[in-house]
Amino acid sequence: MRVLRRWWLRRRHGTGEWSFLLQPPPAGEWVSLDLETTGLDPANDHILSLAAVPIRGGRLLLSERFERQIRPDREFGIESIRHHLITPAEAAGGMSVTPAVREFLHWLGSRRLLGYHLAFDLAMLAPHVRGLTGFALPNARADLADAMAAREHLLHPEVPPNLEFEHIAAQLGVTVLGRHTALGDAVTTGLCWLALHARGEKPR
């Protein structure tokens, strides 16, 4: 279905501004993505920060990272601040979400996406991506939690897997860096993916 959808999108948008998103992804390259948001409801909450780090040749390329702080469209409360440690005053210094997402898409290109519970991040990005491009983000993607669930099911089929972020990192021997910051979580997710790959679980 994904192949057919990409073919259809190329027919409709293959010569437009966003045609580069529809090209085949570069082999062996991933982008680890994370967002910090005002809450967990994609319909009502807002993005506060976005970070993404490329993975290429078995290395996490921090020097090539993409990182933006984004100004939300509404106020947010103390529970949100306790989670991501971004105050309203700090958030007010960010850029508007539409130009931030535009910059991110041009930086991302057709590369494959990686994340931890990535579906939430993509749901937060979805209305902004569609508003710019006219279509949903077509990039192939993989989720660290899903990959770890599959691994644990093979190793211990009788035990429900613990898919908490810190537990996954500990299982793979990765130090959690800057938890609940977009860059810290993107880097940690990428390092976990590399550690998983090094143990023989091939990225799909």
Buried (B, 14 or more C-beta within 10 A) or exposed (E): EEEEEBEEBBEEBEEEEBBEBBBEBEEEBBBBBBBBBBEEEBEEBBBBBBBBBBBBEEEBBEEEBBBBBBBBEEEBEEEBBEBBEBEBEBBEEBEEBEEBBBBBBEBBBBBBBBBBBBEBBBEBBEEBBEEBBEBEBBBBBBBBBBBBBEBBEEEEEEEEBEBEBEEBBEBBEBEBBBEBBBBBBBBBBBBBBBBBBEEEBEBE
